[in-house]
C-alpha cells in the first residue's frame, strides 16, 4: 500500500518543493509514496473564487471560509476516506514522533494549509480535523509545516532509509534526545573522539550512549526529561491494580 499524501493549499506550486530531492524524491520516483495537491480556491462558489472574508466582530486580516474549506476537505476524503485530516495551525497540538509513526502506519494523510488569520472555527465543528502545530512559531502559511510533516513521515516508510536502525536510534524515538555522534578524523583541532567509542566494547558504548542521551535531555529539554521519568517510573497496569487491591 502506497502512502498517499494530499495537500489542500492556495499554493500547490510549493509542492513537492524540497521533497523532490534526496531520499524523499527518490522514494517518490519509486512510488513508495504519492503526492496530490488540491487548490482550495477551486471550491469557491462565486465568480471571483473567494476563499476568505473579514473576521466576524472586526479585526485585522482575513479568515478562510468554512464552506470553501469543507468542500475541499470532502473532495480529498473521497479520494482517501481513511486518511486523517491535519490542519496546520500554531494553536494545534504539537506534533510528536509517536504521532508521525501512527501516520506512517496508515494509508496516508490529508494536510490542510492555512493562510491569513487562519480558519473559520466552524470547520473544526463540522468536519473531523486534527489541529497540529510544528512548534511555538508563526509561519506565513501552513505549507512549510506540511513539508516538515511529510518529510518526517516519508523517511520512515519501508525501504526509504538505508539502515533500519536509522529511524529508531534518534531523538524522540525513546523519549530522549539522541546521543552525540562522531566520525573521522579521530582528532580535529585538538579534540578527539571519546575513548569509549574507540574501544570496540559494544556494551560500554551502549551504556555511554544511554547516559549521554539522558544527560543531554535532562539539561537541554527538562520537559522531555520530566515526561520520560514519569513514564519510566509509572508501574505496569497489573502492578498498579495489585497495589490498589491491597489498599496501597
Order of alpha helices (4+ residues) and beta strands (2+ residues): beta-alpha-beta-beta-beta-alpha-beta-alpha-beta-alpha-beta-alpha-beta-beta-alpha-alpha-alpha
